[in-house]
């Protein structure tokens, strides 16, 4: 910033001699820089706006879930539900222990 001030002070005679040209170039370059910056940041701005909208929707959904009463009864009755499990693995040590337990002496 200091260099810019030094540059303007060193060329003050030129700026004072042609103030309309200096103002025109300042507006052109300033407006052009703003337009280019806005063009490159448009995607980022749109992305942030969509994230804000999505967050607001999630907040309203969570608030609606908090206010909604929860069902204590399951939606599917338990007697209609079946569970298919694979057979237990063979355990020969347990089979031998069961055989010894089932032996009755006497």
C-alpha positions, -999 to +999 in steps of 0.1 A: +000+000+000+029+023+008+043+017-027+010+028-042+010+060-022+046+067-032+037+061-069+008+085-068+028+112-050+056+109-075+031+112-104+009+138-087+017+164-114+004+140-141-028+133-121-034+169-114-028+178-151-054+152-163-079+145-136-107+133-160-084+107-176-072+095-142-108+092-129-119+074-161-091+049-159-097+044-121-134+036-128-126+013-157-099-007-140-118-007-106-151-018-123-132-044-145-115-058-114-148-060-096-165-077-126-137-103-130-137-110-092-175-114-092-173-138-122-148-160-106-166-160-072-201-167-085-197-205-083-184-202-047-213-179-037-239-203-053-223-232-035-225-214-001-261-204-007-271-240-015-253-252+016-272-226+037-305-237+022-297-274+028-288-266+064-320-247+069-340-277+055-322-301+078-329-279+108-366-278+100-367-316+095-349-321+129-373-298+146-403-316+131-389-349+143-385-336+178-421-324+178-436-356+163-446-383+188-427-415+186-446-448+180-443-472+208-458-501+188-437-515+160-451-509+125-449-547+117-464-571+143-439-594+158-457-626+150-454-619+113-416-615+115-394-644+109-357-647+113-336-673+094-304-681+111-276-704+099-271-736+119-247-734+147-212-746+139-203-781+149-185-784+182-172-819+187-160-811+223-195-801+233-210-833+217-186-854+237-196-835+269-233-840+261-228-877+256-211-880+290-239-860+306-266-883+291-250-915+303-270-928+332-254-953+355-276-976+373 
